[in-house]
Amino acid sequence: MSSIRGLVLDFGGVISNMRWDVAQELEREHGLERGTLAKTLYTTDEWRAVEVGRGDIEVWRAASHRALEQVAGRSMPPLHDRWRATIRLIDQNVELVRALKPRYRVAVLSNADVTLEERIRDGLGMADLFDTVVCSAVVGMAKPDHKVYRLAAKRLELKPEQCLFVDDAERNVDAAREVGMVAVHHRIYKGDDLAKQLAEHGVRPKR
């Protein structure tokens, strides 16, 4: 019988589809190297400040667009906005979490700006789906910092060893394992089936 009592889930990539296919199509359309949109949005100093609650969201967005134009060497349309506008919930994963909720405590652990909790509560109406939301910008630390994983487990009133962590970034999965969590690398863009991945660890909805 599985000893897992809690689920710790990334938001972007596990609950919502980041639509990397759209990003890649925009990059092809505008003659950009693959990965340019993600790199100019999520690897800047401005983003690193925003994700731990020390930066301004509008400053980050403006800096990301400047970085994009610098890489392109020309004026560019707002491609980051076009890409992000296509991000949608992964319906089958949301329904799976809802089915698992009676048996497991559920946390979101996400590297995100300070609006995440509001978006989950008011924009998506999903507050009932999670026992806690650990947003990097609110708590002041981000994955793969070991402390933020331990915080998520603590908020669920569980030990890390009692938690299963799911993320689309391999380094975050590796860090979860280092603190003692069972961890799953879930990539919706590669066709991964979260229900099957969790079932491999004995995590299933109540029958």
C-alpha positions, -999 to 999 in steps of 0.1 A, spaced: 0 0 0 13 34 -9 25 57 19 18 88 -1 -7 111 15 -2 143 -3 3 157 -38 25 187 -46 19 199 -81 35 225 -103 9 248 -119 22 257 -153 28 224 -171 7 202 -148 -25 221 -141 -22 244 -171 -8 237 -206 20 261 -213 15 256 -250 51 252 -260 38 243 -295 24 278 -299 56 293 -287 75 273 -313 51 282 -341 55 319 -332 93 315 -332 92 298 -367 68 325 -380 92 352 -370 125 335 -378 136 331 -342 157 303 -327 136 276 -309 133 285 -272 137 322 -276 103 331 -262 108 311 -230 144 323 -226 136 360 -230 106 357 -206 118 334 -179 156 336 -177 161 373 -171 172 391 -140 138 408 -139 120 375 -138 143 361 -111 133 392 -90 96 388 -98 95 351 -89 107 357 -54 85 387 -48 112 414 -52 104 427 -87 77 445 -106 56 425 -130 53 453 -156 90 460 -155 96 423 -161 73 422 -191 88 453 -206 123 439 -201 113 406 -217 101 424 -248 133 444 -250 153 412 -247 132 397 -275 139 426 -298 176 425 -289 178 388 -299 158 394 -331 177 426 -340 146 444 -350 112 457 -337 89 428 -327 52 424 -320 42 414 -285 49 377 -290 51 368 -253 15 382 -248 3 362 -279 18 330 -265 6 334 -229 -29 342 -241 -32 306 -254 -24 289 -221 -53 269 -209 -61 244 -182 -53 207 -188 -89 195 -182 -80 159 -177 -54 167 -151 -78 191 -133 -105 164 -132 -79 138 -120 -69 160 -91 -106 166 -83 -111 128 -82 -79 123 -60 -88 151 -36 -109 130 -12 -80 107 -6 -50 131 -7 -41 165 5 -31 187 -25 -8 216 -28 3 238 -57 40 246 -57 48 271 -84 75 295 -95 51 323 -103 44 360 -98 23 373 -69 -10 371 -89 -11 333 -90 -33 328 -59 -58 354 -71 -59 338 -106 -66 304 -91 -92 318 -67 -110 344 -88 -100 339 -124 -103 301 -125 -126 295 -95 -104 266 -84 -96 274 -48 -115 244 -36 -92 221 -55 -61 228 -34 -54 227 3 -27 253 -1 -9 273 -28 28 279 -23 37 307 -47 74 315 -50 68 353 -52 47 352 -20 70 330 1 102 346 -13 119 314 -25 117 293 -57 122 258 -69 147 241 -69 155 256 -35 150 226 -11 134 248 15 103 256 -6 96 218 -10 98 213 27 75 243 32 49 228 8 50 195 28 47 214 61 16 232 49 1 199 41 10 187 76 30 159 61 66 148 58 83 152 24 85 114 22 47 113 23 44 136 -7 44 130 -44 57 159 -65 49 166 -101 66 191 -124 75 196 -161 110 207 -153 136 180 -147 157 200 -123 127 207 -101 119 169 -101 155 161 -91 153 186 -63 121 171 -49 137 137 -48 167 151 -30 144 162 -1 128 128 0 97 132 -21 85 108 -47 87 128 -79 72 125 -114 84 143 -145 52 152 -164 54 166 -199 20 171 -215 37 182 -247 52 147 -250 19 130 -244 25 120 -208 -6 106 -190 -7 119 -155 -32 93 -143 -9 65 -154 22 82 -140 6 85 -106 -9 50 -106 27 37 -110 32 50 -75 0 37 -61 -18 70 -63 -54 65 -76 -88 80 -70 -109 63 -44 -130 35 -58 
